[in-house]
Amino acid sequence: MPTVEMTSHLYQFFPVLENRTISVPAGSVAQVLQHVNDIAPGFTDYVLDDRGALRRHVYVCINETIVFDRKTLSDYVSDESVVYIFQALSGG
């Protein structure tokens, strides 16, 4: 099963995900995010826009590769993959 990791600041919004191994079934990035949302309701609302695409400052990598399809999230996540979810922080 793939595992999901994320930047630590996301845990302040979804503490149920902190200090645990997040394992989900293989499938598309959209399916992986939905499984994370099943564990932490509201997660997809935070990382996806109202059309289901990744928000502008959210990035997802499968192993060391940034997902190509940011709109429909169709990139495939295999059983051996690690999915990294991170949000760019900006400010002045």
Biotite code that builds the C-alpha atoms (Angstrom):
import biotite.structure as struc

atoms = struc.array([
    struc.Atom([0.000, 0.000, 0.000], chain_id="A", res_id=1, res_name="MET", atom_name="CA", element="C"),
    struc.Atom([1.243, 3.507, -0.727], chain_id="A", res_id=2, res_name="PRO", atom_name="CA", element="C"),
    struc.Atom([1.997, 5.775, 2.189], chain_id="A", res_id=3, res_name="THR", atom_name="CA", element="C"),
    struc.Atom([1.187, 9.465, 2.448], chain_id="A", res_id=4, res_name="VAL", atom_name="CA", element="C"),
    struc.Atom([3.398, 12.053, 4.094], chain_id="A", res_id=5, res_name="GLU", atom_name="CA", element="C"),
    struc.Atom([2.835, 15.777, 4.417], chain_id="A", res_id=6, res_name="MET", atom_name="CA", element="C"),
    struc.Atom([4.439, 18.906, 5.734], chain_id="A", res_id=7, res_name="THR", atom_name="CA", element="C"),
    struc.Atom([4.065, 19.317, 9.466], chain_id="A", res_id=8, res_name="SER", atom_name="CA", element="C"),
    struc.Atom([2.057, 22.556, 9.313], chain_id="A", res_id=9, res_name="HIS", atom_name="CA", element="C"),
    struc.Atom([-0.879, 20.627, 7.814], chain_id="A", res_id=10, res_name="LEU", atom_name="CA", element="C"),
    struc.Atom([-1.185, 18.720, 11.091], chain_id="A", res_id=11, res_name="TYR", atom_name="CA", element="C"),
    struc.Atom([-2.406, 21.837, 12.875], chain_id="A", res_id=12, res_name="GLN", atom_name="CA", element="C"),
    struc.Atom([-5.545, 21.634, 10.734], chain_id="A", res_id=13, res_name="PHE", atom_name="CA", element="C"),
    struc.Atom([-5.744, 17.815, 10.748], chain_id="A", res_id=14, res_name="PHE", atom_name="CA", element="C"),
    struc.Atom([-4.250, 16.563, 14.020], chain_id="A", res_id=15, res_name="PRO", atom_name="CA", element="C"),
    struc.Atom([-5.720, 13.084, 13.524], chain_id="A", res_id=16, res_name="VAL", atom_name="CA", element="C"),
    struc.Atom([-3.064, 12.553, 10.814], chain_id="A", res_id=17, res_name="LEU", atom_name="CA", element="C"),
    struc.Atom([-0.117, 13.448, 13.039], chain_id="A", res_id=18, res_name="GLU", atom_name="CA", element="C"),
    struc.Atom([2.213, 10.752, 14.411], chain_id="A", res_id=19, res_name="ASN", atom_name="CA", element="C"),
    struc.Atom([0.746, 7.956, 12.334], chain_id="A", res_id=20, res_name="ARG", atom_name="CA", element="C"),
    struc.Atom([1.593, 6.037, 9.211], chain_id="A", res_id=21, res_name="THR", atom_name="CA", element="C"),
    struc.Atom([-0.981, 6.925, 6.587], chain_id="A", res_id=22, res_name="ILE", atom_name="CA", element="C"),
    struc.Atom([-1.427, 3.927, 4.303], chain_id="A", res_id=23, res_name="SER", atom_name="CA", element="C"),
    struc.Atom([-4.024, 3.997, 1.544], chain_id="A", res_id=24, res_name="VAL", atom_name="CA", element="C"),
    struc.Atom([-4.942, 1.743, -1.384], chain_id="A", res_id=25, res_name="PRO", atom_name="CA", element="C"),
    struc.Atom([-3.144, 2.261, -4.703], chain_id="A", res_id=26, res_name="ALA", atom_name="CA", element="C"),
    struc.Atom([-4.981, 4.275, -7.328], chain_id="A", res_id=27, res_name="GLY", atom_name="CA", element="C"),
    struc.Atom([-5.105, 7.763, -8.766], chain_id="A", res_id=28, res_name="SER", atom_name="CA", element="C"),
    struc.Atom([-3.966, 10.798, -6.800], chain_id="A", res_id=29, res_name="VAL", atom_name="CA", element="C"),
    struc.Atom([-7.650, 11.765, -6.553], chain_id="A", res_id=30, res_name="ALA", atom_name="CA", element="C"),
    struc.Atom([-8.424, 8.412, -4.912], chain_id="A", res_id=31, res_name="GLN", atom_name="CA", element="C"),
    struc.Atom([-5.469, 8.721, -2.537], chain_id="A", res_id=32, res_name="VAL", atom_name="CA", element="C"),
    struc.Atom([-6.606, 12.179, -1.429], chain_id="A", res_id=33, res_name="LEU", atom_name="CA", element="C"),
    struc.Atom([-10.138, 10.879, -0.919], chain_id="A", res_id=34, res_name="GLN", atom_name="CA", element="C"),
    struc.Atom([-8.813, 8.111, 1.355], chain_id="A", res_id=35, res_name="HIS", atom_name="CA", element="C"),
    struc.Atom([-6.918, 10.729, 3.383], chain_id="A", res_id=36, res_name="VAL", atom_name="CA", element="C"),
    struc.Atom([-10.157, 12.723, 3.551], chain_id="A", res_id=37, res_name="ASN", atom_name="CA", element="C"),
    struc.Atom([-11.929, 9.633, 4.909], chain_id="A", res_id=38, res_name="ASP", atom_name="CA", element="C"),
    struc.Atom([-9.441, 9.635, 7.813], chain_id="A", res_id=39, res_name="ILE", atom_name="CA", element="C"),
    struc.Atom([-9.479, 13.433, 8.263], chain_id="A", res_id=40, res_name="ALA", atom_name="CA", element="C"),
    struc.Atom([-12.766, 14.909, 7.011], chain_id="A", res_id=41, res_name="PRO", atom_name="CA", element="C"),
    struc.Atom([-12.264, 18.277, 5.342], chain_id="A", res_id=42, res_name="GLY", atom_name="CA", element="C"),
    struc.Atom([-8.779, 17.469, 4.060], chain_id="A", res_id=43, res_name="PHE", atom_name="CA", element="C"),
    struc.Atom([-9.761, 17.582, 0.391], chain_id="A", res_id=44, res_name="THR", atom_name="CA", element="C"),
    struc.Atom([-11.587, 20.876, 0.954], chain_id="A", res_id=45, res_name="ASP", atom_name="CA", element="C"),
    struc.Atom([-8.280, 22.272, 2.180], chain_id="A", res_id=46, res_name="TYR", atom_name="CA", element="C"),
    struc.Atom([-6.041, 21.014, -0.650], chain_id="A", res_id=47, res_name="VAL", atom_name="CA", element="C"),
    struc.Atom([-8.486, 21.072, -3.585], chain_id="A", res_id=48, res_name="LEU", atom_name="CA", element="C"),
    struc.Atom([-10.432, 23.932, -5.122], chain_id="A", res_id=49, res_name="ASP", atom_name="CA", element="C"),
    struc.Atom([-14.158, 23.891, -5.870], chain_id="A", res_id=50, res_name="ASP", atom_name="CA", element="C"),
    struc.Atom([-13.522, 22.070, -9.180], chain_id="A", res_id=51, res_name="ARG", atom_name="CA", element="C"),
    struc.Atom([-11.473, 19.303, -7.567], chain_id="A", res_id=52, res_name="GLY", atom_name="CA", element="C"),
    struc.Atom([-8.093, 20.539, -8.829], chain_id="A", res_id=53, res_name="ALA", atom_name="CA", element="C"),
    struc.Atom([-5.106, 21.119, -6.570], chain_id="A", res_id=54, res_name="LEU", atom_name="CA", element="C"),
    struc.Atom([-5.113, 24.596, -5.095], chain_id="A", res_id=55, res_name="ARG", atom_name="CA", element="C"),
    struc.Atom([-2.519, 26.977, -6.486], chain_id="A", res_id=56, res_name="ARG", atom_name="CA", element="C"),
    struc.Atom([-0.004, 26.614, -3.655], chain_id="A", res_id=57, res_name="HIS", atom_name="CA", element="C"),
    struc.Atom([-0.488, 22.888, -2.970], chain_id="A", res_id=58, res_name="VAL", atom_name="CA", element="C"),
    struc.Atom([1.874, 20.360, -4.506], chain_id="A", res_id=59, res_name="TYR", atom_name="CA", element="C"),
    struc.Atom([1.768, 16.585, -4.543], chain_id="A", res_id=60, res_name="VAL", atom_name="CA", element="C"),
    struc.Atom([4.702, 14.351, -5.397], chain_id="A", res_id=61, res_name="CYS", atom_name="CA", element="C"),
    struc.Atom([4.736, 10.660, -6.064], chain_id="A", res_id=62, res_name="ILE", atom_name="CA", element="C"),
    struc.Atom([8.145, 9.603, -4.825], chain_id="A", res_id=63, res_name="ASN", atom_name="CA", element="C"),
    struc.Atom([10.390, 12.327, -6.288], chain_id="A", res_id=64, res_name="GLU", atom_name="CA", element="C"),
    struc.Atom([8.099, 13.374, -9.148], chain_id="A", res_id=65, res_name="THR", atom_name="CA", element="C"),
    struc.Atom([5.610, 16.237, -8.927], chain_id="A", res_id=66, res_name="ILE", atom_name="CA", element="C"),
    struc.Atom([2.205, 15.131, -10.215], chain_id="A", res_id=67, res_name="VAL", atom_name="CA", element="C"),
    struc.Atom([1.617, 16.122, -13.806], chain_id="A", res_id=68, res_name="PHE", atom_name="CA", element="C"),
    struc.Atom([-2.180, 16.283, -13.774], chain_id="A", res_id=69, res_name="ASP", atom_name="CA", element="C"),
    struc.Atom([-3.124, 19.006, -11.292], chain_id="A", res_id=70, res_name="ARG", atom_name="CA", element="C"),
    struc.Atom([-6.709, 19.267, -12.612], chain_id="A", res_id=71, res_name="LYS", atom_name="CA", element="C"),
    struc.Atom([-8.144, 15.739, -12.587], chain_id="A", res_id=72, res_name="THR", atom_name="CA", element="C"),
    struc.Atom([-5.424, 14.146, -10.415], chain_id="A", res_id=73, res_name="LEU", atom_name="CA", element="C"),
    struc.Atom([-5.224, 11.077, -12.625], chain_id="A", res_id=74, res_name="SER", atom_name="CA", element="C"),
    struc.Atom([-1.523, 10.288, -12.000], chain_id="A", res_id=75, res_name="ASP", atom_name="CA", element="C"),
    struc.Atom([-1.246, 6.687, -10.766], chain_id="A", res_id=76, res_name="TYR", atom_name="CA", element="C"),
    struc.Atom([0.059, 5.863, -7.307], chain_id="A", res_id=77, res_name="VAL", atom_name="CA", element="C"),
    struc.Atom([1.447, 2.327, -7.098], chain_id="A", res_id=78, res_name="SER", atom_name="CA", element="C"),
    struc.Atom([1.648, 0.096, -4.033], chain_id="A", res_id=79, res_name="ASP", atom_name="CA", element="C"),
    struc.Atom([5.323, 0.950, -3.447], chain_id="A", res_id=80, res_name="GLU", atom_name="CA", element="C"),
    struc.Atom([4.894, 4.726, -3.720], chain_id="A", res_id=81, res_name="SER", atom_name="CA", element="C"),
    struc.Atom([5.219, 7.473, -1.174], chain_id="A", res_id=82, res_name="VAL", atom_name="CA", element="C"),
    struc.Atom([2.928, 10.438, -1.784], chain_id="A", res_id=83, res_name="VAL", atom_name="CA", element="C"),
    struc.Atom([4.150, 13.762, -0.413], chain_id="A", res_id=84, res_name="TYR", atom_name="CA", element="C"),
    struc.Atom([1.675, 16.609, 0.077], chain_id="A", res_id=85, res_name="ILE", atom_name="CA", element="C"),
    struc.Atom([3.029, 20.047, 0.752], chain_id="A", res_id=86, res_name="PHE", atom_name="CA", element="C"),
    struc.Atom([1.886, 23.622, 0.595], chain_id="A", res_id=87, res_name="GLN", atom_name="CA", element="C"),
    struc.Atom([4.091, 26.461, -0.476], chain_id="A", res_id=88, res_name="ALA", atom_name="CA", element="C"),
    struc.Atom([4.306, 29.162, 2.148], chain_id="A", res_id=89, res_name="LEU", atom_name="CA", element="C"),
    struc.Atom([4.615, 32.713, 0.997], chain_id="A", res_id=90, res_name="SER", atom_name="CA", element="C"),
    struc.Atom([4.556, 36.124, 2.485], chain_id="A", res_id=91, res_name="GLY", atom_name="CA", element="C"),
    struc.Atom([6.512, 39.268, 2.887], chain_id="A", res_id=92, res_name="GLY", atom_name="CA", element="C"),
])
